[in-house]
Amino acid sequence: MYLPVHYGILSVRDNYNNNIGYVVSKCYLIRESKKYFPKGGYVCRYDVIFPYTISSGFEIKKTHTPYTSYDYDDLPIGTENIPVIFDKKSKALDFRDSLNQNIVNDKIGVISNVTQEKCDTVRKEFKKYLTKLFILENEIEDLNKDMILEKNINGKRKELK
């Protein structure tokens, strides 16, 4: 069975299900959906499966293989719904960086009596944290090296470089 492969943004969550960082990972595209608005326009959402995830304890965990078991919505167990997918890793990395920057900005936003020193401390601590996450991101990339990104052109699949 053929499943399209893309780059997606994998959310790393803590024990309370809060986003604590983002990494780029290849994922299997299961379903693409569009929601149309009465005043015009639409928004796309993508149901994907990431073969590996990162636990709050910085461990890489293998997820379910696509199409081994299904949930109540007839989707494979382990499917995540994400707002954007990418064919180019560089664009995914840029998007990941902006999401991680938003986390830093949110952390700074809740500091009372904000000073430049406090902001710098938050940025420095988060940068150390991201360094750990990016090491795991690279390990996941190595584990996913057999997943080939392809584009369907005139009914024929072509590998993206």
Secondary structure, 3 states (H helix, E strand, C coil): CCCCEEEEEEEEECCCCCEEEEEEEEEEEEEEEEEECCCCCEEEEEEEECCEEECCCCCEEECCCCCCCECCCCCECCCEEECCCECCHHHHHHHHHHHHHHHHHHHHHCCCCCCHHHHHHHHHHHHHHHHHHHHHHHHHHHHCCCCCCEEEECCEEEECC
